[in-house]
Amino acid sequence: MHHSRLRRLAQRLRTMPPVRALSGIGRMPACLYRWAAARHRTALSQVLRGLCFGAGSSTCGLLLFWLQHRN
């Protein structure tokens, strides 16, 4: 198919205005920065999901530890 998702992404990246590298972070290729900026909401939702899984797992672990060691 000539209108693939990858081709459309490449076309969109070519038509975007140039992005300057952020100071303090170092030089990041503009296309990589644009790709990350376009998907920040997805990345943040994955971070939140990971935090929730971690909090739930640690809570269950502490609860089980407490149940096993109480007299």
PyMOL Python script that loads the backbone (N, CA, C, O; Angstrom):
from pymol import cmd

cmd.read_pdbstr("""\
ATOM      1  N   MET A   1       0.847  -1.172   0.000  1.00  0.00           N
ATOM      2  CA  MET A   1       0.000   0.000   0.000  1.00  0.00           C
ATOM      3  C   MET A   1       0.895   1.237   0.000  1.00  0.00           C
ATOM      4  O   MET A   1       1.824   1.319   0.803  1.00  0.00           O
ATOM      5  N   HIS A   2       0.641   2.173  -0.859  1.00  0.00           N
ATOM      6  CA  HIS A   2       1.525   3.313  -1.004  1.00  0.00           C
ATOM      7  C   HIS A   2       1.270   4.404   0.041  1.00  0.00           C
ATOM      8  O   HIS A   2       2.047   5.355   0.123  1.00  0.00           O
ATOM      9  N   HIS A   3       0.223   4.296   0.825  1.00  0.00           N
ATOM     10  CA  HIS A   3      -0.044   5.274   1.877  1.00  0.00           C
ATOM     11  C   HIS A   3       0.129   4.615   3.242  1.00  0.00           C
ATOM     12  O   HIS A   3      -0.784   4.616   4.067  1.00  0.00           O
ATOM     13  N   SER A   4       1.297   4.062   3.461  1.00  0.00           N
ATOM     14  CA  SER A   4       1.532   3.380   4.721  1.00  0.00           C
ATOM     15  C   SER A   4       1.729   4.384   5.847  1.00  0.00           C
ATOM     16  O   SER A   4       1.989   5.562   5.602  1.00  0.00           O
ATOM     17  N   ARG A   5       1.605   3.919   7.059  1.00  0.00           N
ATOM     18  CA  ARG A   5       1.743   4.770   8.237  1.00  0.00           C
ATOM     19  C   ARG A   5       3.152   5.342   8.335  1.00  0.00           C
ATOM     20  O   ARG A   5       3.326   6.508   8.691  1.00  0.00           O
ATOM     21  N   LEU A   6       4.149   4.537   8.024  1.00  0.00           N
ATOM     22  CA  LEU A   6       5.529   4.997   8.083  1.00  0.00           C
ATOM     23  C   LEU A   6       5.791   6.092   7.050  1.00  0.00           C
ATOM     24  O   LEU A   6       6.483   7.067   7.340  1.00  0.00           O
ATOM     25  N   ARG A   7       5.242   5.933   5.853  1.00  0.00           N
ATOM     26  CA  ARG A   7       5.424   6.947   4.804  1.00  0.00           C
ATOM     27  C   ARG A   7       4.757   8.271   5.206  1.00  0.00           C
ATOM     28  O   ARG A   7       5.318   9.346   4.994  1.00  0.00           O
ATOM     29  N   ARG A   8       3.559   8.179   5.786  1.00  0.00           N
ATOM     30  CA  ARG A   8       2.876   9.403   6.229  1.00  0.00           C
ATOM     31  C   ARG A   8       3.644  10.083   7.350  1.00  0.00           C
ATOM     32  O   ARG A   8       3.725  11.311   7.383  1.00  0.00           O
ATOM     33  N   LEU A   9       4.213   9.302   8.275  1.00  0.00           N
ATOM     34  CA  LEU A   9       5.016   9.875   9.349  1.00  0.00           C
ATOM     35  C   LEU A   9       6.243  10.580   8.792  1.00  0.00           C
ATOM     36  O   LEU A   9       6.571  11.689   9.214  1.00  0.00           O
ATOM     37  N   ALA A  10       6.923   9.941   7.844  1.00  0.00           N
ATOM     38  CA  ALA A  10       8.098  10.552   7.236  1.00  0.00           C
ATOM     39  C   ALA A  10       7.727  11.832   6.502  1.00  0.00           C
ATOM     40  O   ALA A  10       8.472  12.811   6.546  1.00  0.00           O
ATOM     41  N   GLN A  11       6.598  11.831   5.837  1.00  0.00           N
ATOM     42  CA  GLN A  11       6.143  13.019   5.126  1.00  0.00           C
ATOM     43  C   GLN A  11       5.833  14.148   6.103  1.00  0.00           C
ATOM     44  O   GLN A  11       6.169  15.304   5.848  1.00  0.00           O
ATOM     45  N   ARG A  12       5.198  13.814   7.214  1.00  0.00           N
ATOM     46  CA  ARG A  12       4.864  14.817   8.219  1.00  0.00           C
ATOM     47  C   ARG A  12       6.127  15.401   8.844  1.00  0.00           C
ATOM     48  O   ARG A  12       6.206  16.607   9.081  1.00  0.00           O
ATOM     49  N   LEU A  13       7.111  14.550   9.108  1.00  0.00           N
ATOM     50  CA  LEU A  13       8.347  15.027   9.710  1.00  0.00           C
ATOM     51  C   LEU A  13       9.115  15.940   8.766  1.00  0.00           C
ATOM     52  O   LEU A  13       9.766  16.885   9.210  1.00  0.00           O
ATOM     53  N   ARG A  14       9.043  15.665   7.469  1.00  0.00           N
ATOM     54  CA  ARG A  14       9.745  16.521   6.504  1.00  0.00           C
ATOM     55  C   ARG A  14       9.109  17.894   6.395  1.00  0.00           C
ATOM     56  O   ARG A  14       9.802  18.871   6.113  1.00  0.00           O
ATOM     57  N   THR A  15       7.804  17.988   6.614  1.00  0.00           N
ATOM     58  CA  THR A  15       7.122  19.270   6.450  1.00  0.00           C
ATOM     59  C   THR A  15       7.094  20.090   7.726  1.00  0.00           C
ATOM     60  O   THR A  15       6.675  21.247   7.689  1.00  0.00           O
ATOM     61  N   MET A  16       7.526  19.534   8.865  1.00  0.00           N
ATOM     62  CA  MET A  16       7.531  20.278  10.123  1.00  0.00           C
ATOM     63  C   MET A  16       8.666  21.295  10.139  1.00  0.00           C
ATOM     64  O   MET A  16       9.700  21.077   9.508  1.00  0.00           O
ATOM     65  N   PRO A  17       8.485  22.398  10.852  1.00  0.00           N
ATOM     66  CA  PRO A  17       9.575  23.372  10.954  1.00  0.00           C
ATOM     67  C   PRO A  17      10.737  22.798  11.765  1.00  0.00           C
ATOM     68  O   PRO A  17      10.526  21.903  12.583  1.00  0.00           O
ATOM     69  N   PRO A  18      11.956  23.293  11.556  1.00  0.00           N
ATOM     70  CA  PRO A  18      13.101  22.758  12.287  1.00  0.00           C
ATOM     71  C   PRO A  18      13.003  23.054  13.781  1.00  0.00           C
ATOM     72  O   PRO A  18      12.425  24.059  14.194  1.00  0.00           O
ATOM     73  N   VAL A  19      13.573  22.168  14.573  1.00  0.00           N
ATOM     74  CA  VAL A  19      13.554  22.294  16.024  1.00  0.00           C
ATOM     75  C   VAL A  19      14.983  22.467  16.511  1.00  0.00           C
ATOM     76  O   VAL A  19      15.865  21.694  16.139  1.00  0.00           O
ATOM     77  N   ARG A  20      15.216  23.475  17.338  1.00  0.00           N
ATOM     78  CA  ARG A  20      16.553  23.668  17.913  1.00  0.00           C
ATOM     79  C   ARG A  20      16.756  22.676  19.038  1.00  0.00           C
ATOM     80  O   ARG A  20      15.803  22.270  19.702  1.00  0.00           O
ATOM     81  N   ALA A  21      18.005  22.287  19.248  1.00  0.00           N
ATOM     82  CA  ALA A  21      18.328  21.384  20.351  1.00  0.00           C
ATOM     83  C   ALA A  21      18.134  22.124  21.670  1.00  0.00           C
ATOM     84  O   ALA A  21      18.435  23.314  21.768  1.00  0.00           O
ATOM     85  N   LEU A  22      17.637  21.427  22.673  1.00  0.00           N
ATOM     86  CA  LEU A  22      17.413  22.039  23.974  1.00  0.00           C
ATOM     87  C   LEU A  22      18.732  22.170  24.715  1.00  0.00           C
ATOM     88  O   LEU A  22      19.555  21.255  24.687  1.00  0.00           O
ATOM     89  N   SER A  23      18.938  23.287  25.371  1.00  0.00           N
ATOM     90  CA  SER A  23      20.185  23.473  26.107  1.00  0.00           C
ATOM     91  C   SER A  23      20.159  22.625  27.370  1.00  0.00           C
ATOM     92  O   SER A  23      19.110  22.477  27.996  1.00  0.00           O
ATOM     93  N   GLY A  24      21.294  22.072  27.745  1.00  0.00           N
ATOM     94  CA  GLY A  24      21.398  21.252  28.947  1.00  0.00           C
ATOM     95  C   GLY A  24      21.159  19.778  28.688  1.00  0.00           C
ATOM     96  O   GLY A  24      21.625  18.943  29.463  1.00  0.00           O
ATOM     97  N   ILE A  25      20.463  19.436  27.648  1.00  0.00           N
ATOM     98  CA  ILE A  25      20.184  18.038  27.351  1.00  0.00           C
ATOM     99  C   ILE A  25      21.220  17.490  26.381  1.00  0.00           C
ATOM    100  O   ILE A  25      21.470  16.285  26.359  1.00  0.00           O
ATOM    101  N   GLY A  26      21.807  18.338  25.602  1.00  0.00           N
ATOM    102  CA  GLY A  26      22.723  17.878  24.574  1.00  0.00           C
ATOM    103  C   GLY A  26      22.032  17.936  23.229  1.00  0.00           C
ATOM    104  O   GLY A  26      20.876  18.349  23.135  1.00  0.00           O
ATOM    105  N   ARG A  27      22.712  17.538  22.224  1.00  0.00           N
ATOM    106  CA  ARG A  27      22.128  17.608  20.887  1.00  0.00           C
ATOM    107  C   ARG A  27      21.364  16.331  20.601  1.00  0.00           C
ATOM    108  O   ARG A  27      21.913  15.231  20.659  1.00  0.00           O
ATOM    109  N   MET A  28      20.106  16.495  20.295  1.00  0.00           N
ATOM    110  CA  MET A  28      19.264  15.375  19.927  1.00  0.00           C
ATOM    111  C   MET A  28      18.804  15.635  18.504  1.00  0.00           C
ATOM    112  O   MET A  28      18.421  16.760  18.181  1.00  0.00           O
ATOM    113  N   PRO A  29      18.831  14.635  17.655  1.00  0.00           N
ATOM    114  CA  PRO A  29      18.361  14.859  16.279  1.00  0.00           C
ATOM    115  C   PRO A  29      16.929  15.391  16.280  1.00  0.00           C
ATOM    116  O   PRO A  29      16.085  14.945  17.057  1.00  0.00           O
ATOM    117  N   ALA A  30      16.676  16.342  15.401  1.00  0.00           N
ATOM    118  CA  ALA A  30      15.371  17.001  15.372  1.00  0.00           C
ATOM    119  C   ALA A  30      14.245  16.011  15.097  1.00  0.00           C
ATOM    120  O   ALA A  30      13.161  16.137  15.665  1.00  0.00           O
ATOM    121  N   CYS A  31      14.487  15.036  14.240  1.00  0.00           N
ATOM    122  CA  CYS A  31      13.411  14.081  13.935  1.00  0.00           C
ATOM    123  C   CYS A  31      13.071  13.230  15.160  1.00  0.00           C
ATOM    124  O   CYS A  31      11.909  12.889  15.379  1.00  0.00           O
ATOM    125  N   LEU A  32      14.098  12.885  15.968  1.00  0.00           N
ATOM    126  CA  LEU A  32      13.853  12.109  17.184  1.00  0.00           C
ATOM    127  C   LEU A  32      13.081  12.949  18.198  1.00  0.00           C
ATOM    128  O   LEU A  32      12.177  12.447  18.867  1.00  0.00           O
ATOM    129  N   TYR A  33      13.442  14.231  18.310  1.00  0.00           N
ATOM    130  CA  TYR A  33      12.737  15.124  19.222  1.00  0.00           C
ATOM    131  C   TYR A  33      11.278  15.285  18.802  1.00  0.00           C
ATOM    132  O   TYR A  33      10.382  15.253  19.645  1.00  0.00           O
ATOM    133  N   ARG A  34      11.039  15.458  17.507  1.00  0.00           N
ATOM    134  CA  ARG A  34       9.661  15.599  17.016  1.00  0.00           C
ATOM    135  C   ARG A  34       8.848  14.338  17.268  1.00  0.00           C
ATOM    136  O   ARG A  34       7.676  14.404  17.640  1.00  0.00           O
ATOM    137  N   TRP A  35       9.490  13.176  17.059  1.00  0.00           N
ATOM    138  CA  TRP A  35       8.802  11.909  17.283  1.00  0.00           C
ATOM    139  C   TRP A  35       8.405  11.780  18.745  1.00  0.00           C
ATOM    140  O   TRP A  35       7.279  11.387  19.050  1.00  0.00           O
ATOM    141  N   ALA A  36       9.325  12.109  19.656  1.00  0.00           N
ATOM    142  CA  ALA A  36       9.039  12.006  21.090  1.00  0.00           C
ATOM    143  C   ALA A  36       7.983  13.033  21.511  1.00  0.00           C
ATOM    144  O   ALA A  36       7.109  12.731  22.324  1.00  0.00           O
ATOM    145  N   ALA A  37       8.066  14.239  20.957  1.00  0.00           N
ATOM    146  CA  ALA A  37       7.109  15.281  21.326  1.00  0.00           C
ATOM    147  C   ALA A  37       5.703  14.926  20.859  1.00  0.00           C
ATOM    148  O   ALA A  37       4.721  15.252  21.527  1.00  0.00           O
ATOM    149  N   ALA A  38       5.609  14.261  19.719  1.00  0.00           N
ATOM    150  CA  ALA A  38       4.290  13.882  19.207  1.00  0.00           C
ATOM    151  C   ALA A  38       3.662  12.768  20.027  1.00  0.00           C
ATOM    152  O   ALA A  38       2.444  12.594  19.991  1.00  0.00           O
ATOM    153  N   ARG A  39       4.455  12.020  20.755  1.00  0.00           N
ATOM    154  CA  ARG A  39       3.944  10.875  21.514  1.00  0.00           C
ATOM    155  C   ARG A  39       4.088  11.053  23.021  1.00  0.00           C
ATOM    156  O   ARG A  39       4.133  10.066  23.755  1.00  0.00           O
ATOM    157  N   HIS A  40       4.160  12.287  23.489  1.00  0.00           N
ATOM    158  CA  HIS A  40       4.362  12.505  24.916  1.00  0.00           C
ATOM    159  C   HIS A  40       3.181  12.023  25.746  1.00  0.00           C
ATOM    160  O   HIS A  40       3.373  11.554  26.868  1.00  0.00           O
ATOM    161  N   ARG A  41       1.983  12.126  25.228  1.00  0.00           N
ATOM    162  CA  ARG A  41       0.815  11.678  25.989  1.00  0.00           C
ATOM    163  C   ARG A  41       0.835  10.166  26.171  1.00  0.00           C
ATOM    164  O   ARG A  41       0.509   9.670  27.249  1.00  0.00           O
ATOM    165  N   THR A  42       1.208   9.436  25.139  1.00  0.00           N
ATOM    166  CA  THR A  42       1.316   7.982  25.246  1.00  0.00           C
ATOM    167  C   THR A  42       2.407   7.599  26.230  1.00  0.00           C
ATOM    168  O   THR A  42       2.225   6.693  27.044  1.00  0.00           O
ATOM    169  N   ALA A  43       3.543   8.287  26.157  1.00  0.00           N
ATOM    170  CA  ALA A  43       4.642   7.993  27.076  1.00  0.00           C
ATOM    171  C   ALA A  43       4.243   8.275  28.518  1.00  0.00           C
ATOM    172  O   ALA A  43       4.552   7.485  29.410  1.00  0.00           O
ATOM    173  N   LEU A  44       3.563   9.384  28.755  1.00  0.00           N
ATOM    174  CA  LEU A  44       3.139   9.707  30.116  1.00  0.00           C
ATOM    175  C   LEU A  44       2.127   8.698  30.647  1.00  0.00           C
ATOM    176  O   LEU A  44       2.148   8.358  31.830  1.00  0.00           O
ATOM    177  N   SER A  45       1.248   8.222  29.782  1.00  0.00           N
ATOM    178  CA  SER A  45       0.279   7.223  30.244  1.00  0.00           C
ATOM    179  C   SER A  45       0.975   5.911  30.591  1.00  0.00           C
ATOM    180  O   SER A  45       0.557   5.214  31.515  1.00  0.00           O
ATOM    181  N   GLN A  46       2.032   5.569  29.858  1.00  0.00           N
ATOM    182  CA  GLN A  46       2.779   4.352  30.187  1.00  0.00           C
ATOM    183  C   GLN A  46       3.541   4.505  31.500  1.00  0.00           C
ATOM    184  O   GLN A  46       3.646   3.553  32.273  1.00  0.00           O
ATOM    185  N   VAL A  47       4.070   5.696  31.753  1.00  0.00           N
ATOM    186  CA  VAL A  47       4.749   5.953  33.030  1.00  0.00           C
ATOM    187  C   VAL A  47       3.751   5.848  34.177  1.00  0.00           C
ATOM    188  O   VAL A  47       4.044   5.229  35.200  1.00  0.00           O
ATOM    189  N   LEU A  48       2.584   6.444  34.015  1.00  0.00           N
ATOM    190  CA  LEU A  48       1.554   6.367  35.053  1.00  0.00           C
ATOM    191  C   LEU A  48       1.122   4.923  35.284  1.00  0.00           C
ATOM    192  O   LEU A  48       0.926   4.507  36.426  1.00  0.00           O
ATOM    193  N   ARG A  49       0.978   4.172  34.221  1.00  0.00           N
ATOM    194  CA  ARG A  49       0.599   2.760  34.344  1.00  0.00           C
ATOM    195  C   ARG A  49       1.656   1.987  35.112  1.00  0.00           C
ATOM    196  O   ARG A  49       1.329   1.170  35.972  1.00  0.00           O
ATOM    197  N   GLY A  50       2.927   2.241  34.807  1.00  0.00           N
ATOM    198  CA  GLY A  50       4.006   1.571  35.514  1.00  0.00           C
ATOM    199  C   GLY A  50       4.049   1.933  36.989  1.00  0.00           C
ATOM    200  O   GLY A  50       4.287   1.076  37.840  1.00  0.00           O
ATOM    201  N   LEU A  51       3.815   3.213  37.290  1.00  0.00           N
ATOM    202  CA  LEU A  51       3.782   3.632  38.695  1.00  0.00           C
ATOM    203  C   LEU A  51       2.646   2.963  39.458  1.00  0.00           C
ATOM    204  O   LEU A  51       2.815   2.550  40.605  1.00  0.00           O
ATOM    205  N   CYS A  52       1.495   2.860  38.817  1.00  0.00           N
ATOM    206  CA  CYS A  52       0.355   2.213  39.473  1.00  0.00           C
ATOM    207  C   CYS A  52       0.611   0.729  39.705  1.00  0.00           C
ATOM    208  O   CYS A  52       0.294   0.206  40.773  1.00  0.00           O
ATOM    209  N   PHE A  53       1.180   0.049  38.718  1.00  0.00           N
ATOM    210  CA  PHE A  53       1.512  -1.360  38.897  1.00  0.00           C
ATOM    211  C   PHE A  53       2.536  -1.529  40.008  1.00  0.00           C
ATOM    212  O   PHE A  53       2.415  -2.443  40.824  1.00  0.00           O
ATOM    213  N   GLY A  54       3.538  -0.665  40.051  1.00  0.00           N
ATOM    214  CA  GLY A  54       4.564  -0.749  41.096  1.00  0.00           C
ATOM    215  C   GLY A  54       3.993  -0.507  42.478  1.00  0.00           C
ATOM    216  O   GLY A  54       4.329  -1.218  43.425  1.00  0.00           O
ATOM    217  N   ALA A  55       3.122   0.501  42.601  1.00  0.00           N
ATOM    218  CA  ALA A  55       2.508   0.797  43.894  1.00  0.00           C
ATOM    219  C   ALA A  55       1.618  -0.360  44.349  1.00  0.00           C
ATOM    220  O   ALA A  55       1.621  -0.729  45.523  1.00  0.00           O
ATOM    221  N   GLY A  56       0.868  -0.920  43.426  1.00  0.00           N
ATOM    222  CA  GLY A  56       0.005  -2.044  43.781  1.00  0.00           C
ATOM    223  C   GLY A  56       0.799  -3.272  44.188  1.00  0.00           C
ATOM    224  O   GLY A  56       0.443  -3.954  45.148  1.00  0.00           O
ATOM    225  N   SER A  57       1.862  -3.554  43.470  1.00  0.00           N
ATOM    226  CA  SER A  57       2.689  -4.714  43.801  1.00  0.00           C
ATOM    227  C   SER A  57       3.370  -4.548  45.150  1.00  0.00           C
ATOM    228  O   SER A  57       3.422  -5.489  45.942  1.00  0.00           O
ATOM    229  N   SER A  58       3.891  -3.356  45.414  1.00  0.00           N
ATOM    230  CA  SER A  58       4.564  -3.145  46.704  1.00  0.00           C
ATOM    231  C   SER A  58       3.561  -3.177  47.856  1.00  0.00           C
ATOM    232  O   SER A  58       3.883  -3.670  48.937  1.00  0.00           O
ATOM    233  N   THR A  59       2.356  -2.661  47.640  1.00  0.00           N
ATOM    234  CA  THR A  59       1.328  -2.712  48.682  1.00  0.00           C
ATOM    235  C   THR A  59       0.951  -4.157  48.996  1.00  0.00           C
ATOM    236  O   THR A  59       0.835  -4.533  50.163  1.00  0.00           O
ATOM    237  N   CYS A  60       0.763  -4.959  47.965  1.00  0.00           N
ATOM    238  CA  CYS A  60       0.436  -6.378  48.181  1.00  0.00           C
ATOM    239  C   CYS A  60       1.584  -7.098  48.877  1.00  0.00           C
ATOM    240  O   CYS A  60       1.355  -7.912  49.772  1.00  0.00           O
ATOM    241  N   GLY A  61       2.805  -6.805  48.476  1.00  0.00           N
ATOM    242  CA  GLY A  61       3.955  -7.433  49.113  1.00  0.00           C
ATOM    243  C   GLY A  61       4.066  -7.080  50.578  1.00  0.00           C
ATOM    244  O   GLY A  61       4.318  -7.952  51.410  1.00  0.00           O
ATOM    245  N   LEU A  62       3.880  -5.800  50.909  1.00  0.00           N
ATOM    246  CA  LEU A  62       3.939  -5.381  52.315  1.00  0.00           C
ATOM    247  C   LEU A  62       2.799  -5.989  53.123  1.00  0.00           C
ATOM    248  O   LEU A  62       2.990  -6.387  54.272  1.00  0.00           O
ATOM    249  N   LEU A  63       1.620  -6.060  52.525  1.00  0.00           N
ATOM    250  CA  LEU A  63       0.483  -6.669  53.219  1.00  0.00           C
ATOM    251  C   LEU A  63       0.737  -8.147  53.497  1.00  0.00           C
ATOM    252  O   LEU A  63       0.467  -8.622  54.601  1.00  0.00           O
ATOM    253  N   LEU A  64       1.244  -8.868  52.527  1.00  0.00           N
ATOM    254  CA  LEU A  64       1.549 -10.287  52.734  1.00  0.00           C
ATOM    255  C   LEU A  64       2.664 -10.473  53.750  1.00  0.00           C
ATOM    256  O   LEU A  64       2.607 -11.394  54.565  1.00  0.00           O
ATOM    257  N   PHE A  65       3.672  -9.618  53.715  1.00  0.00           N
ATOM    258  CA  PHE A  65       4.757  -9.688  54.691  1.00  0.00           C
ATOM    259  C   PHE A  65       4.218  -9.474  56.100  1.00  0.00           C
ATOM    260  O   PHE A  65       4.594 -10.184  57.033  1.00  0.00           O
ATOM    261  N   TRP A  66       3.334  -8.488  56.247  1.00  0.00           N
ATOM    262  CA  TRP A  66       2.754  -8.204  57.551  1.00  0.00           C
ATOM    263  C   TRP A  66       1.886  -9.375  58.036  1.00  0.00           C
ATOM    264  O   TRP A  66       1.928  -9.738  59.212  1.00  0.00           O
ATOM    265  N   LEU A  67       1.102  -9.961  57.123  1.00  0.00           N
ATOM    266  CA  LEU A  67       0.247 -11.084  57.499  1.00  0.00           C
ATOM    267  C   LEU A  67       1.063 -12.301  57.925  1.00  0.00           C
ATOM    268  O   LEU A  67       0.669 -13.020  58.843  1.00  0.00           O
ATOM    269  N   GLN A  68       2.194 -12.536  57.269  1.00  0.00           N
ATOM    270  CA  GLN A  68       3.011 -13.699  57.600  1.00  0.00           C
ATOM    271  C   GLN A  68       3.768 -13.526  58.912  1.00  0.00           C
ATOM    272  O   GLN A  68       4.066 -14.514  59.582  1.00  0.00           O
ATOM    273  N   HIS A  69       4.081 -12.302  59.286  1.00  0.00           N
ATOM    274  CA  HIS A  69       4.922 -12.090  60.459  1.00  0.00           C
ATOM    275  C   HIS A  69       4.179 -11.573  61.683  1.00  0.00           C
ATOM    276  O   HIS A  69       4.808 -11.286  62.702  1.00  0.00           O
ATOM    277  N   ARG A  70       2.891 -11.450  61.612  1.00  0.00           N
ATOM    278  CA  ARG A  70       2.162 -11.025  62.824  1.00  0.00           C
ATOM    279  C   ARG A  70       1.861 -12.263  63.676  1.00  0.00           C
ATOM    280  O   ARG A  70       1.716 -13.377  63.172  1.00  0.00           O
ATOM    281  N   ASN A  71       1.775 -12.026  64.948  1.00  0.00           N
ATOM    282  CA  ASN A  71       1.535 -13.162  65.876  1.00  0.00           C
ATOM    283  C   ASN A  71       0.170 -13.111  66.463  1.00  0.00           C
ATOM    284  O   ASN A  71      -0.194 -13.980  67.255  1.00  0.00           O
TER     285      ASN A  71
END
""", "prot")
cmd.dss("prot")
cmd.show_as("cartoon", "prot")
cmd.util.cbc("prot")
cmd.orient("prot")
